Amino acid sequence: METKKNPLVDIFRYSTITFQICLIIVMGFTLMAFEWKKSESNNNLIDFSEVNILRNDTELDKIEEIMLKTDLDVE
């Protein structure tokens, strides 16, 4: 007995062209993502060049002295 399938209703009829179109679209999005340029915005909330950093040099000096003493003691 012959199959009674209508060729106009075949769901795989346009599968290759659909795959190719989707592949082109995805490749376009990928190319667009790699070529995307980020512009510098002037509305920064904090300008880090003007921020004063407070350091406590005495604590750093003490830590350095302790490390030097321990290095000398080990040798």
Secondary structure, 3 states (H helix, E strand, C coil): CCCCCCHHHCCCCCHHHHHHHHHHHHHHHHHHHHHCCCCCCCCCCCCCCCCCCCCCHHHHHHHHHHHHHHHHHHC
